[in-house]
Amino acid sequence: MSSGPEIRERPSPNHDSRGDVIAGTPRIDMLVLHYTGMRSAVAALDWLCDPAAKVSAHYVVEEDGAVWRLVPEERRAWHAGVSSWLGESGLNAASIGIEIVNPGHEWGYRAFSEPQMDAVEALCRDIIARRRIRPHRIVGHSDIAPTRKSDPGELFDWPRLARAGIGLWPPPDADLRHRRGRGVGIVERAAALSDLARIGYQVEPGNEVPPLIAFQRRFRADRWDGRLDGETAGRLAEVRQAVEASLAAEEAAKRDRFRSYRRVN
Ligand SMILES: [Zn+2]
């Protein structure tokens, strides 16, 4: 059992029941990462604990690496809002939300500091190990609410987290790109948008740009213009392949649990 990072308590009143409770245990199988998007950490903590704000998160990680718990994991914190991933909506019920202090695009977006990333990594590792959260269910706020949100944004170091076993970051796959990523025309566009939806994004006909930008911010952060160019199509194919593998592993684990249940009973 991992000991996890040192956590300070700063209770927020902004939470309620997760609702979806099986045998006394709420289903918690997603992790959502945010930035605070406020001028300072003090302002963000005050806001997330203000009953009038009606928003919160389970944890807040400051730029110096200090970690605050605002809401117990068993309770539903109000961080995601209207949201969708892999066909499921209302994701506060099944997720743990972490707010990472950063002024955000409105107040002077900047790189996340080393101590802060160390703390985010330790916190995520601890949660994932305890809750057995699958890599394809670890997302940014903009992934699940792409028309409204852009956090944690293109400066967030997802590759670093993936090296620590947190979330997906597939390596380049030249063969797959050769087959899938070249010359995006009509047919390839449909395939690429199907990849985008299969990865988890809500893709609505005629409104594909917001989820494409969210995907780019996360998986090819040097350019996030919402254009479905060859590089984006190639990356989509790589990420989809990784998601399929992660989904298959999740299904296999479920089957194993069922088999061992039947053996015992
Ligand atoms: Zn957010």
Boltz pocket constraint, residues with backbone or C-beta under 6 A from the ligand:
constraints:
  - pocket:
      binder: B
      contacts: [[A, 33], [A, 34], [A, 35], [A, 79], [A, 141], [A, 149], [A, 151]]
      max_distance: 6.0
